[in-house]
Amino acid sequence: MVTKIYANAVAKYNEGKLLDAEKLRRLADADFESAVKMLCDHGYGGGTVNEGQYDIDAFITRETGKLIDYVLSDAPDPRLARLLTARFLYGNAKAYYKAKTSGRYNEAAVYPMADAAVREGIEKGEYAALPSPMAEALGRLDALFSESAPDPKTIDIALTKAMFAEERTLARALKNKPLQKFVTVRIDTANISAVLRARALGMPWSALHEMTVAGGKLSEERLRELFEADDAAKALRETDYGALAGEDETLSLPRIETRADDTADAVWETDAQNMQSFSPFVRYFYAQLREYKTVKMILTCLKNNAREEIAVRLRQVL
């Protein structure tokens, strides 16, 4: 088994190779072709990708697959690896189940990872070998869709809730307080984003209630207060997540989601230099994911002549 010291030492080395703030600024200031060349020079795509054959989504998916493989092979505890990669496993499960119920397979929605058992189980309707929260969610979906038409949104909600349930279980099993806090923050910020998105769309609370995830620090009552508040920014500042609102008079979902990343990242800062903890390894993993997310956003905006959108979505550190 990989020791914490070794896993953290490799993670520290890898973290040193991430794109720093200056490189990301230069990327954002470049035109699309120049940005692609800069990434190739940095090693993205093995240095072989060019603007003429550049599929942004496929490329970032491949890079993310390499990161998943790294976590599964180098994590200091297999339960930690399962927790960190749960979002991808459950994302793939959503794609497989939608393909099963609709007959249409969206390959672009699937991350490359060792998930043959999940795919086979879903295709055959045999869930015993799958993670318990996933199996239970799929069983409920089967029962629901035996009486009504399959609904992609319902599939997403059910498996997202199952994913967070598994993450909570794994964090408790590892008896790691930062991990437990991190999962709680992820649940709360996901619920806050859902509330603000529902407000913007004019959805009723009854519809939003089905989407919120259990296990966070914010109660359902507090989430409903935020949903119904005349001044959402003021209501958000009165919660433990007031920093998400900043000094904004009106809330911007892209800014909220950027600050949510910052809030989650802060969990790892205290133990960032403790080589006997999980923090350096986890910190690198999420830093690399953020880099992929930022690079994808920049390239998409550049390719679609939406440069003005970049500044809103860049992390505060930039």
N, C-alpha and C positions, 0 to 999 in steps of 0.2 A: 504494500500500500504506500502511496506517496505521502511523505511526512509534511506537516504544516510548514516547517522551515524551508524545505525544498520547493514546495508549491508556491510559497510566498516569494521566495527568491526569484523564481522564474517569472512570476507575475510582476514583480518590481522591475525586472529587466524589460519585459514586454511593455509595461506602462511608460518606460522611458522612450519608447519608439512611437508613441502616439503623436498625432498632429497637435502641435501647441496652438495657443491662441493666435499668434502671429501668422502661422501657416494657414489657419482657417480664415483669417481676415484676407489674406492674399488670394485664397481660393474664392472667397465671396466677391472680391473685387475684379476677378478675371472674367474673360468671356468663356463660353462653354468649352470651346476647343482647348483653350489654354488651361482651363481647370482640369480637364481630363488628362492632359499631358503632365500636369503637376502631380496628379494622383499616381499616374503610371511611374513617374520618377521616384515616388515614395514607396512603390512596391505593390500598389493595388493591382489586382488582376495579374499578378506575376510580372508586371511591367509590360504586358503584351497588348493591353486593350487600347484602342484608339477611338476617336470621336465618330468614325464612320461605322463602327460596329458596336456602339455602346448602348446596351440595354440596361438602364439604371436599376430597375427592380431586380432583374435576374442577377446582375453583378453583385448587388448588396446582399441578396439572398445567398449566393455562393460564399461570399466572405463570412457571413454569419454562420453558415454551416461549418466552416473551418473553426470558428470560435466555439461552437457547440462541441465539436470533436475534442478540442483542447480541454474544455471543462470536464467532459466525461472521462477523459484519460488522466488528467492532472489534478483534479480536485482532491483535497486531503481527506475527504469523507464522501462515500457514494451518495449519502443522503443529501449532502450539500449540492452535489452535482445534479441530483434529481430536482431539488428546489430551484436552482438557477435556470435549468433548462425546461421547467414545467411550462412556461409560456409558449415555447415552441412545440412541445409535445401536444399540448391541448389545442394549439392553433392548427396543427396537422390533423388532429382528431376532428375538429370542426370541418375541415376540408373533406376528409374521408366520409364523414357522416352525411354531409350535404351531397356529395357525389352519389352515395348510396340511395338517398331519398329523391334526388332529382334526375339522376342519370347523367349528370354533367360534372366532369372532373376538372377542377381548376388547378392545374399543375403549378401555376405561379404563386398560389397561396400556401404551398408546401415547402417547408425548410428541409434540406437534406440532413437526415439523422437516422440513427439505427432505431427505427420504429416499426419494423415489419410486423411485430406481434400486435401492435395497436391497429395497424391497417387491416391485417387479416381478421382480427377479432371483430372489428366494425363491419367489414364486408360480409362476414358469416353470421353476424348477430350473436356471437359468442363472447361474452364479456368477462368471464371468470378470471382470466389471466391478466386483466387490465387493472390499473390502480383503482382502488375502491371508489373514490369520489367520481372518477370518470365512468366506471361501470354503472354506478347507481344513477348518474345523470343520463346515460344512454338508455338505461332501462326505462326511466321515466319518459324520455322522449319517444321511445318505441310505443309505449302505452298511449301517450297523447296523440301520436300521429296515426295510430290504428283507428282513431275516430275522427280525425280532422286532417286537412292537407298540411304537409310539412311546411314549416316556416323558417327561413334562414335566421331571422332575428331571434326567434325562440331558441334555436340551436346555439347561437352565439352566447346568449344570456346563460343558458343552462350549463354550458361547458366552461364559461368564465367563472361562474360561481364554484364549480367543481375544482377548477384550477386553484383558486384562492383557498379552498378548503384543504386541498393537498399541501399547499405551501404552509398553511398554519400548522398542520399536523407534523410536517417535517421539521419546521422551526422549533416546535415544542420538543420533538424527539431528540434534537441536537442540543437542547438545553442551552441555547445561545441567545442571550438577551438582545444583542444588536440585531440578529436575524429576526427575532420575534417582533421587535420594534419596527424593523424595515417592512415586514409583511403588513403590519398594522397601518403604517404610513401609506403603503401602496393601495390598500383597500380604501382608506379614507379619501385619498386624493382621487382615486378612480370614482368613488361615489360623488365627490364634489364636482368633478368634471361632468358626470352624468346629470347631476342636478342643473348645472348651468346650461348644458346643452338642451335639456328638456325645457327649461325656461325660454330659451331662445326660439325653440320650435313650437312653443305654445301647447306642449303636451299636458294632459291632466296628471295630477299626482298619482292617481290609481295606476296609470301606465308606467310611471317612473318607479313606483314602489316595487314592481316586479323585476326591475333592473338592478336595484341596489344590492350590494354584497354584504353579507353578515360577517362579523368578526372584527370590525374596525372600532376605533375609539369613539367616533361620532355616532350618537344614537339616531335612531330613525326619527325621533321627534326633532332633533337638532337639524337633521337634513331637511325635514319638511319646513322648518322655520326658514331655512335658507331658500328653499324653493318658493315659498310664499311671500318672502320679504319684499317690501316696496323698494328698499335700497339693498341690493344683494351684496355690494362691496362692504357696506357697514356691517351687515349680518355675518359675512365671512370673517371680518376682522374680530368679531366677538367670539370666534371659535379658537381652538388651539392651532389652527392653520391660517391665522390672520396674515402671516407673511406672504401668502399666495396672492393677496389682494394688493400688496404694496401700497403705494400712494395713489393708485388709480381711482378716479371718480366713477368710472364705469369699467366693468370687468371684461377683459379680452381673454377668450379661451386659449389662444396660443400662448399668451403670457402666463396664464395660470398653469398650463401644462409644463412650461419651461421651469417655472418656479417650483412646481411639484417635483420635478427631477432634482432640483437643488436641495429640496427638503429631504428627499429620500437619500441622496448622496451624503448629506451631513451625518447620517447615522454612523458611517464608517470612519469618520475623521478622527475620533478619539483614539481608536486602536490602529490607526493607519500604519504605524511603525512597529507594531507588536507582531513579531514573526511567529509567535506561538498562538496567535488568534486566527480567525478566518478572514479578518478584515482586509489585509492587503490583497488577497486572492479575489475576494468579492469586489473590492473597490476597482481593481483592474478590469474585471469582467464587465461591470456596468459602465466604466469609462470607455471601453472599446465599443460597447453597444451604442453609447451616446455619440461616439465619433461616427459610426456608420449612419446613425439617424441624421446627424448634422450634415454629413457629406451628401447623403441622399437628398435632403431638403435643399441644399445649396444647388446641386446639379439640376434638380427638377425645376427650381425657380429660374436658373440661368437658361435652361433649354426652352422654357416656356415664356421667356421675356417678362418675368415677374420679379425682377431684381429687388423692387421695393418691399417685397414680402420677406426678404432674407433677414433684415435687421430686427423685425418683430420676433422672429423665431429663434434667432441665435441666443445661446445661453448667456446669462448675465456676465459671466467671466470675460466675454468678448466685448 
